[in-house]
Amino acid sequence: MIRPQPSGTAPFVLSVLDNAHTGVGETAQQAFQGIIDLARLADRRGLHRFWMSEHHAMPSATASSPQLMISRLTGETERIRLGAGGVMLPNHAPLVIAEQFGMLETLAPGRIDLGLGRAPGTDGMTAAALRRHQGANDEFPQQIVELVGFLQDDFPADHPYRHIHAVPGPWSAGMNRVARPSIPDVWILGSSPYSAQLAGRLGRPYAFALQFGSDEAEYAMDLYRQNFRPSKVLEEPYTLVSVGAVADDDPVEARRQSSSGAMAMLKMVKRESYHLLPPDEVEAYPATHHERAVLDEWTDKTLHGTAATVAAGLERLQQGTGADELMLVVGGHSRGVQARTVELIADHYGLPSA
């Protein structure tokens, strides 16, 4: 892994995550076009990565397969790294993921990230429909080792999969098969001490999903660094923290837009289907005292306000966690709001305008 350097005046590397959320009144086709537009914008403005996440059977999360969307984005962008943040590996066969990301790396050499998580990205019944068995989480470390074996084509001579090759595979002298020029960067994702320790032991870069509301980010980062073992891909720890963000010239409007994501979390807690509601409908919702507390809590878990306010929150987060990279999980009801967040933060840190 090549360690990126901050650009502009930001004291950290800056990236963006798109959950492919669809607002009320928006079609899937419009949502996909919005993803493309946001990736193009992030590419033009000099952000380092554009990641997408895997969710299933959630009407609001339109892109259930980040790798399919990434395939389109390889032709829509020029320099930004593209990745899954992440693929929920226990939902898949490692060989299939190795094949898919080998294809993506061939389409965009040196620009593909493969973030791996162990959660199902959905509810229990849907996880069963995905053929995810009860002990799938326990097999996550072994699945990672198997996946990396396929990506690098370096299983030990006595391994049962030694003669099974993910195509396209890495360059290998004397091998008469389709080859790709490089290997995707493999990350470990999570929001718990378990994932932090695993990433450290494997010597992989680690991404902590703060948007899920965990207060263990600093503890997880310390555990990762304590458990880190240098590997062929990473000599020193490398960390990323993703956090919800909504920036607007009007701080009141930024908070209103942040409430759309909070309502989505409330619907999830209540196990109700949802699309992102516009702020006016969130404000008009007849919340109980408990529901209002949940809405306020999740609204405030997102960094919201003017660009300067959001940037100050990002800098406090970086100082507390020591993260090398921060990833904006863009929020708000509309694609215009999400694009505005990226523009304002890029302007604040003096990132390129073209």
C-alpha positions in Angstrom: 0.0 0.0 0.0 1.3 3.4 -0.9 0.7 5.9 1.9 -1.2 8.9 0.6 -0.3 12.4 1.8 -2.8 15.2 2.8 -3.5 17.8 0.1 -4.5 21.4 0.5 -4.4 22.7 4.1 -6.1 19.6 5.6 -4.0 17.9 8.3 -5.3 14.5 7.1 -6.2 12.7 3.9 -9.8 13.4 2.9 -12.2 10.9 1.3 -15.9 10.3 0.8 -18.3 7.4 1.3 -21.7 7.2 -0.5 -24.3 4.8 1.0 -26.5 5.2 -2.1 -29.4 6.4 0.0 -32.5 7.3 -2.0 -34.8 10.1 -0.9 -38.6 10.1 -1.1 -39.6 10.7 -4.7 -36.3 9.7 -6.2 -36.0 6.7 -8.5 -33.2 4.1 -8.4 -32.0 5.4 -11.8 -31.8 9.0 -10.4 -29.9 7.7 -7.3 -27.4 5.9 -9.5 -26.8 9.0 -11.6 -26.3 11.0 -8.3 -23.7 8.5 -7.3 -21.9 9.0 -10.6 -22.1 12.7 -10.3 -20.7 12.7 -6.7 -17.8 10.4 -7.7 -17.0 12.8 -10.6 -17.1 15.7 -8.2 -14.9 14.0 -5.6 -12.4 13.1 -8.4 -12.3 16.7 -9.7 -11.9 18.2 -6.2 -8.9 16.0 -5.3 -10.4 13.8 -2.6 -8.4 10.6 -2.2 -11.1 7.8 -2.2 -14.7 7.2 -3.1 -16.2 4.2 -1.4 -19.6 2.6 -1.4 -21.2 0.2 1.1 -23.1 -3.1 0.8 -26.6 -3.3 2.1 -29.5 -5.7 1.3 -33.3 -5.4 1.3 -33.2 -1.8 2.4 -35.3 0.4 0.1 -33.3 3.5 1.0 -29.9 1.9 0.2 -30.2 1.4 -3.6 -26.8 -0.1 -4.4 -26.7 -3.6 -2.9 -23.5 -4.4 -4.9 -20.8 -1.8 -4.6 -18.6 -3.7 -7.0 -21.1 -3.3 -9.8 -21.3 0.4 -9.3 -17.5 0.7 -9.0 -17.3 -1.0 -12.4 -19.2 1.9 -13.9 -17.2 4.5 -11.9 -13.9 3.3 -13.3 -14.9 4.8 -16.6 -16.4 7.9 -15.1 -13.4 9.0 -13.0 -9.7 9.6 -13.7 -7.5 9.5 -10.6 -9.6 8.9 -7.4 -9.4 5.5 -5.7 -12.6 3.5 -5.9 -13.6 1.0 -3.3 -16.1 -1.0 -1.3 -16.5 0.2 2.2 -17.2 -2.5 2.4 -18.0 -5.9 1.0 -19.6 -8.0 3.8 -17.4 -11.0 3.2 -19.4 -13.7 5.0 -22.2 -13.0 2.5 -19.9 -14.2 -0.4 -17.5 -16.9 -1.5 -13.9 -15.5 -1.3 -13.1 -16.8 -4.8 -15.9 -14.8 -6.3 -14.9 -11.6 -4.6 -11.3 -12.2 -5.7 -12.4 -12.6 -9.3 -14.6 -9.5 -9.2 -12.0 -7.3 -7.7 -9.3 -8.7 -10.0 -11.5 -7.5 -12.8 -11.9 -4.1 -11.3 -8.2 -3.7 -10.7 -7.6 -4.6 -14.3 -10.1 -1.9 -15.4 -8.5 0.7 -13.1 -4.9 -0.4 -12.1 -3.7 1.0 -8.8 -7.1 2.6 -8.0 -9.1 -0.2 -6.3 -9.7 -0.7 -2.6 -11.4 -3.8 -1.1 -12.8 -3.1 2.3 -14.0 -6.2 4.2 -16.6 -6.3 6.9 -18.2 -9.2 8.7 -21.7 -7.8 9.5 -24.5 -9.0 7.1 -25.5 -5.4 6.1 -29.2 -6.3 6.6 -31.6 -8.1 9.0 -31.5 -11.7 10.1 -34.1 -13.0 7.7 -32.4 -11.4 4.7 -29.1 -12.8 5.9 -30.7 -16.2 5.7 -31.9 -15.5 2.2 -28.3 -14.7 1.3 -27.4 -18.2 2.5 -25.4 -16.8 5.4 -25.2 -19.4 8.1 -25.3 -18.9 11.8 -21.5 -19.2 12.4 -20.5 -17.0 9.4 -19.0 -14.3 11.6 -16.6 -16.7 13.3 -15.2 -17.7 9.9 -14.4 -14.1 8.9 -10.6 -14.3 9.6 -10.2 -17.5 7.6 -12.2 -16.1 4.8 -9.9 -13.1 4.6 -6.8 -15.3 4.4 -8.5 -17.3 1.7 -9.5 -14.2 -0.3 -6.0 -12.8 -0.1 -4.6 -16.2 -1.2 -6.7 -16.0 -4.3 -5.8 -12.3 -5.0 -2.1 -12.9 -4.6 -2.2 -16.4 -6.0 0.2 -17.5 -3.3 -1.4 -20.4 -1.5 1.2 -22.8 0.1 2.1 -25.9 -1.9 0.0 -28.1 0.3 -3.1 -26.0 0.3 -6.2 -27.6 -1.2 -6.8 -24.5 -3.4 -3.2 -24.3 -4.6 -4.2 -25.0 -8.2 -7.3 -22.8 -8.2 -6.7 -19.4 -9.7 -8.8 -16.3 -9.6 -8.9 -14.9 -13.1 -7.6 -12.3 -14.0 -4.7 -13.1 -11.6 -1.4 -11.3 -10.7 1.5 -11.3 -13.1 3.4 -14.5 -12.6 6.4 -15.6 -14.8 5.8 -18.8 -16.6 2.0 -18.9 -16.0 0.0 -19.1 -19.2 -3.1 -17.4 -18.0 -4.8 -14.0 -18.1 -3.0 -11.6 -15.7 -3.7 -8.3 -14.1 -1.0 -5.7 -13.3 -1.6 -5.1 -9.6 -3.5 -6.2 -6.5 -6.3 -4.2 -4.8 -5.6 -2.7 -1.4 -7.3 -4.9 1.2 -8.7 -3.1 4.2 -10.4 -4.4 7.4 -13.5 -2.4 8.4 -15.4 -2.4 11.6 -16.8 -0.5 14.5 -15.6 -2.7 17.4 -12.4 -3.8 19.2 -12.6 -7.1 17.4 -12.1 -5.7 14.0 -9.3 -3.4 15.3 -7.3 -6.3 16.7 -7.8 -8.4 13.6 -6.7 -5.7 11.3 -3.6 -5.2 13.4 -2.7 -8.9 13.5 -3.1 -9.1 9.7 -1.0 -6.0 9.1 -3.7 -4.4 7.0 -5.0 -0.8 7.0 -8.0 -0.3 9.3 -11.2 1.8 8.8 -13.5 2.5 11.7 -17.1 3.3 10.9 -18.0 6.1 13.4 -21.2 6.9 11.6 -22.8 3.8 13.3 -22.6 5.8 16.5 -20.0 3.8 18.5 -18.0 5.7 21.0 -15.1 3.3 20.9 -13.2 4.9 18.0 -10.2 6.0 20.1 -10.0 2.7 22.0 -10.2 0.7 18.7 -7.4 2.8 17.2 -5.2 2.1 20.2 -6.0 -1.6 20.0 -5.2 -1.6 16.3 -1.8 0.0 16.8 -1.0 -2.2 19.8 -1.7 -5.3 17.8 -0.2 -4.2 14.6 2.3 -6.6 12.9 4.2 -5.3 9.9 3.3 -7.2 6.7 4.3 -7.3 3.0 1.7 -4.6 2.3 2.1 -2.3 5.2 5.1 -1.6 7.4 3.4 0.8 9.8 -0.3 1.2 10.9 -2.6 3.1 8.7 -6.0 4.2 9.9 -9.2 5.8 8.5 -12.3 7.0 10.4 -15.6 7.6 8.5 -18.1 10.0 10.0 -21.4 11.5 8.9 -21.2 15.0 7.6 -23.6 17.7 6.3 -22.2 21.2 5.5 -24.2 24.2 4.4 -23.8 28.0 4.4 -26.8 28.0 6.7 -26.1 26.0 9.9 -29.8 25.7 10.6 -30.4 24.0 7.2 -27.4 21.7 7.8 -29.0 20.5 11.0 -32.4 20.1 9.3 -30.7 18.0 6.5 -28.9 15.9 9.1 -32.3 15.0 10.6 -33.2 13.0 7.5 -30.5 10.4 8.3 -31.5 10.4 11.9 -35.1 9.5 10.9 -33.7 6.7 8.8 -31.9 5.3 11.9 -35.1 5.6 13.9 -37.0 3.6 11.3 -34.3 1.0 11.4 -34.4 0.7 15.1 -38.2 0.2 14.8 -37.7 -2.3 12.0 -39.7 -0.2 9.6 -39.1 0.2 5.9 -37.9 3.7 4.9 -36.7 6.1 2.3 -34.9 9.3 3.3 -37.6 11.8 4.3 -37.2 15.5 3.5 -36.5 17.7 6.6 -40.0 19.2 6.6 -41.6 15.7 7.0 -39.1 14.9 9.8 -40.1 18.0 11.6 -43.8 17.2 11.2 -43.4 13.7 12.5 -45.4 13.2 15.8 -42.5 11.8 17.7 -42.9 10.4 21.2 -40.5 11.6 23.9 -38.3 8.6 23.4 -38.4 8.9 19.6 -37.4 12.6 19.8 -34.5 11.7 22.0 -33.4 9.1 19.4 -33.8 11.6 16.5 -31.8 14.3 18.4 -29.1 11.8 19.3 -28.5 10.6 15.8 -28.8 14.1 14.3 -25.9 15.1 16.6 -23.8 12.1 15.7 -23.4 13.7 12.3 -21.0 16.7 12.0 -23.3 19.4 10.7 -23.0 23.2 10.3 -21.0 25.6 8.1 -17.8 24.3 6.4 -15.8 25.8 9.3 -17.9 24.1 11.9 -17.7 20.7 10.2 -14.0 21.1 9.6 -13.4 21.9 13.2 -15.3 18.7 14.1 -13.1 16.7 11.7 -10.0 18.1 13.2 -11.1 17.3 16.7 -11.8 13.8 15.6 -8.4 13.4 14.0 -6.7 14.7 17.1 -8.6 12.3 19.3 -8.1 9.2 17.1 -4.8 10.0 15.4 -6.4 8.8 12.1 -4.3 9.2 9.0 -7.5 9.7 6.9 -11.0 10.9 7.4 -13.9 9.9 5.2 -17.1 12.0 4.9 -20.2 9.9 4.9 -22.3 12.5 3.1 -25.8 13.0 4.5 -28.9 15.0 3.7 -32.1 14.3 1.9 -31.0 15.3 -1.6 -28.0 14.7 -3.9 -27.6 18.5 -4.1 -27.1 18.7 -0.3 -24.5 15.9 -0.5 -22.6 17.5 -3.3 -22.7 20.8 -1.5 -21.0 19.2 1.5 -18.1 17.9 -0.6 -17.7 21.3 -2.4 -17.7 23.3 0.9 -15.2 21.1 2.7 -13.0 21.0 -0.4 -13.1 24.8 -0.6 -12.4 25.1 3.1 -9.2 23.1 2.8 -8.1 24.6 -0.5 -8.4 21.4 -2.5 -8.2 21.6 -6.3 -11.2 23.1 -8.1 -10.7 21.3 -11.4 
